[in-house]
Amino acid sequence: MKIKATALLITSLLVLAGCDQAEQSAQQLMGKAAESAKQAIDDTHKAAEQALNDATSGLISKKESPEKESEKTESSSQEI
């Protein structure tokens, strides 16, 4: 009877130790997954900022062209 009780206690301890190890492994995997997700979000954010910058700089240069033309027109009329 003592042998069975001892075997049961040892088995229980092994199971608990296995659960702790599994929990630690799961935490490590979750940490790596979170880091990968954060990196993906950062990369997406940078790409979106670059696309927005490219799009707005294109609009700004288009807006500058008519202003420059109106400045040229004004300067021409001042010369006359």
For each residue, the residues with C-beta under 8 A, 3 or more apart:
1: 4 5
2: 5 6
3: 6 7
4: 1 7 8
5: 1 2 8 9
6: 2 3 9 10
7: 3 4 10 11
8: 4 5 11 12
9: 5 6 12 13
10: 6 7 13 14
11: 7 8 14 15
12: 8 9 15 16
13: 9 10 16 17
14: 10 11 17 18
15: 11 12 18 19
16: 12 13 19 20
17: 13 14 20 21
18: 14 15 21 22
19: 15 16 22 23
20: 16 17 23 24
21: 17 18 24 25
22: 18 19 25 26
23: 19 20 26 27
24: 20 21 27 28
25: 21 22 28 29
26: 22 23 29 30
27: 23 24 30 31
28: 24 25 31 32
29: 25 26 32 33
30: 26 27 33 34
31: 27 28 34 35
32: 28 29 35 36
33: 29 30 36 37
34: 30 31 37 38
35: 31 32 38 39
36: 32 33 39 40
37: 33 34 40 41
38: 34 35 41 42
39: 35 36 42 43
40: 36 37 43 44
41: 37 38 44 45
42: 38 39 45 46
43: 39 40 46 47
44: 40 41 47 48
45: 41 42 48 49
46: 42 43 49 50
47: 43 44 50 51
48: 44 45 51 52
49: 45 46 52 53
50: 46 47 53 54
51: 47 48 54 55
52: 48 49 55 56
53: 49 50 56 57
54: 50 51 57 58
55: 51 52 58 59
56: 52 53 59 60
57: 53 54 60 61
58: 54 55 61 62
59: 55 56 62 63
60: 56 57 63 64
61: 57 58 64 65
62: 58 59 65 66
63: 59 60 66 67
64: 60 61 67 68
65: 61 62 68 69
66: 62 63 69 70
67: 63 64 70 71
68: 64 65 71 72
69: 65 66 72 73
70: 66 67 73 74
71: 67 68 74 75
72: 68 69 75 76
73: 69 70 76 77
74: 70 71 77 78
75: 71 72 78 79
76: 72 73 79 80
77: 73 74 80
78: 74 75
79: 75 76
80: 76 77
